[in-house]
Amino acid sequence: MHKAAIPNPALQPFAFLIGEWNTVGAHPLAPGTPLHGRSSFKWMEGGAFLSWYSEIDKEGFPAGIAIFGSDDTTREYFMLYFDERKISRKYNASFQDGILKWWRNAPEFSQRQTWTITDNGDTIIGKGELAKDGTTWEPDLDLTFKRIK
C-alpha cells in the first residue's frame, strides 16, 4: 500500500454514497420510457478518491465511470468522467446542505446535475440539464437512486 493511499478528509461528505444503488430515470430521447439501471460508489486508493460506476439497461445510454477528487487549497471538488463511447469530461462539483451538484460549461455542450439526498441518505433525486449553445438549458437525464440494502 502506498503511503498516500489513505482517506481524503475533504471527500468525507461523499461517504454516504458508498454502496450499490438501483436507478430509474427519464430522458427526453426516450419519452415515456422508464430507464432502469445501477450505480455503485467505492473508495479508491484507501479513500484518496471516490469512484462511481453507472449503467442503464437501454440501448443508446452508455455505461460510465467517474472519479471524484478535491483540491484542498481551493476547497473545490472535481469529477472526471469516461464512458463506453470514449467520451471524457471534467466537471466541477459541490456538496452542501444535502445537495450534490456537478457541472461543466463548454461553448458547444454544457451539462449540470443536481442531486438532492433524501430518506436519510437512502434516496437521491437527480435532475439533469444540458445546453448545446452554452446558454439555452433543456432537460437531460433525470435519475432517482435507491440504495440496495
C-alpha positions as CSV (number, residue, x, y, z in Angstrom):
1,M,0.0,0.0,0.0
2,H,1.3,3.4,-0.9
3,K,1.6,6.0,1.9
4,A,-0.8,8.3,0.1
5,A,-3.5,5.6,-0.2
6,I,-5.4,7.0,2.8
7,P,-8.7,8.7,3.3
8,N,-9.0,12.1,1.9
9,P,-10.7,14.2,4.6
10,A,-12.2,16.6,2.0
11,L,-14.2,13.7,0.5
12,Q,-15.8,12.6,3.8
13,P,-19.1,14.4,2.9
14,F,-19.4,11.9,0.0
15,A,-19.2,8.8,2.3
16,F,-23.0,8.4,2.3
17,L,-22.7,7.4,-1.4
18,I,-20.7,4.3,-0.8
19,G,-22.5,1.2,-1.8
20,E,-24.8,-0.2,-4.5
21,W,-27.9,1.6,-5.9
22,N,-30.7,0.8,-8.3
23,T,-31.7,3.7,-10.5
24,V,-34.8,4.6,-12.5
25,G,-34.9,7.7,-14.7
26,A,-36.3,9.6,-17.7
27,H,-34.7,11.2,-20.7
28,P,-36.1,13.4,-23.5
29,L,-34.7,10.9,-26.1
30,A,-36.9,8.1,-24.7
31,P,-40.2,9.9,-23.7
32,G,-42.5,7.8,-21.5
33,T,-39.9,5.0,-21.1
34,P,-38.6,4.4,-17.6
35,L,-34.8,3.9,-17.7
36,H,-33.7,1.2,-15.2
37,G,-30.1,0.8,-14.2
38,R,-27.5,0.5,-11.5
39,S,-24.8,2.6,-9.9
40,S,-22.1,1.8,-7.4
41,F,-19.8,4.1,-5.4
42,K,-16.5,2.9,-3.9
43,W,-13.4,4.4,-2.3
44,M,-10.3,4.2,-4.4
45,E,-6.7,4.1,-3.1
46,G,-7.7,3.8,0.5
47,G,-10.2,6.7,0.3
48,A,-8.0,9.2,-1.6
49,F,-10.6,9.3,-4.4
50,L,-14.2,8.1,-4.9
51,S,-15.3,6.1,-7.9
52,W,-18.7,5.9,-9.5
53,Y,-19.8,3.2,-11.9
54,S,-23.1,3.6,-13.7
55,E,-25.2,1.8,-16.3
56,I,-28.7,2.0,-17.8
57,D,-30.3,-1.1,-19.3
58,K,-31.4,0.6,-22.5
59,E,-29.5,0.7,-25.8
60,G,-28.1,4.1,-26.5
61,F,-27.4,5.0,-22.9
62,P,-23.7,4.5,-22.2
63,A,-22.1,2.8,-19.2
64,G,-19.8,5.2,-17.5
65,I,-17.1,5.6,-14.9
66,A,-16.4,8.8,-12.8
67,I,-13.8,9.7,-10.2
68,F,-14.3,12.4,-7.6
69,G,-11.4,14.3,-6.1
70,S,-10.7,17.5,-4.4
71,D,-8.3,20.5,-4.2
72,D,-7.5,21.2,-0.5
73,T,-6.3,24.7,-1.2
74,T,-9.3,26.0,-3.1
75,R,-11.8,23.6,-1.3
76,E,-13.2,22.6,-4.7
77,Y,-14.4,19.2,-5.9
78,F,-14.0,17.8,-9.3
79,M,-15.3,14.8,-11.2
80,L,-13.6,13.1,-14.2
81,Y,-15.9,11.1,-16.4
82,F,-15.4,8.5,-19.1
83,D,-17.9,6.2,-20.9
84,E,-18.0,3.4,-23.4
85,R,-18.4,6.0,-26.3
86,K,-14.8,7.1,-25.5
87,I,-16.2,10.4,-24.2
88,S,-14.2,12.0,-21.4
89,R,-15.2,15.2,-19.5
90,K,-14.1,17.2,-16.5
91,Y,-16.9,18.5,-14.2
92,N,-16.8,20.9,-11.2
93,A,-18.7,19.7,-8.2
94,S,-20.1,20.9,-4.9
95,F,-21.8,19.3,-2.0
96,Q,-23.6,21.4,0.6
97,D,-26.8,21.0,2.7
98,G,-27.7,17.6,1.3
99,I,-27.4,18.7,-2.3
100,L,-24.6,17.4,-4.6
101,K,-24.1,19.3,-7.9
102,W,-21.8,18.8,-10.8
103,W,-21.5,20.8,-13.9
104,R,-19.4,21.7,-16.9
105,N,-19.5,24.8,-19.0
106,A,-18.4,24.3,-22.6
107,P,-19.4,26.5,-25.5
108,E,-20.8,23.6,-27.5
109,F,-22.1,21.3,-24.8
110,S,-22.7,22.3,-21.2
111,Q,-24.3,20.0,-18.6
112,R,-25.4,20.2,-15.0
113,Q,-26.9,17.8,-12.5
114,T,-28.4,18.4,-9.1
115,W,-28.8,15.5,-6.7
116,T,-31.0,16.0,-3.7
117,I,-30.3,13.5,-0.9
118,T,-33.5,12.3,1.0
119,D,-34.8,9.4,3.0
120,N,-31.9,9.5,5.5
121,G,-29.4,9.1,2.6
122,D,-31.1,6.1,1.0
123,T,-32.6,8.0,-1.9
124,I,-31.2,10.6,-4.3
125,I,-33.3,12.6,-6.7
126,G,-31.2,13.7,-9.7
127,K,-32.2,16.4,-12.2
128,G,-30.2,17.0,-15.3
129,E,-30.0,19.7,-17.8
130,L,-27.9,20.4,-20.9
131,A,-27.2,23.4,-23.2
132,K,-26.0,22.8,-26.7
133,D,-25.2,26.5,-27.2
134,G,-23.9,27.3,-23.7
135,T,-26.9,29.4,-22.7
136,T,-30.3,27.7,-23.5
137,W,-30.9,25.0,-20.9
138,E,-33.1,22.0,-21.7
139,P,-33.9,18.7,-19.8
140,D,-31.4,16.0,-19.7
141,L,-31.2,12.7,-17.8
142,D,-33.2,12.6,-14.5
143,L,-32.4,9.7,-12.2
144,T,-33.7,8.5,-8.9
145,F,-31.3,6.4,-6.9
146,K,-32.5,3.9,-4.3
147,R,-29.9,2.3,-2.0
148,I,-29.7,-1.5,-2.2
149,K,-29.6,-2.7,1.4
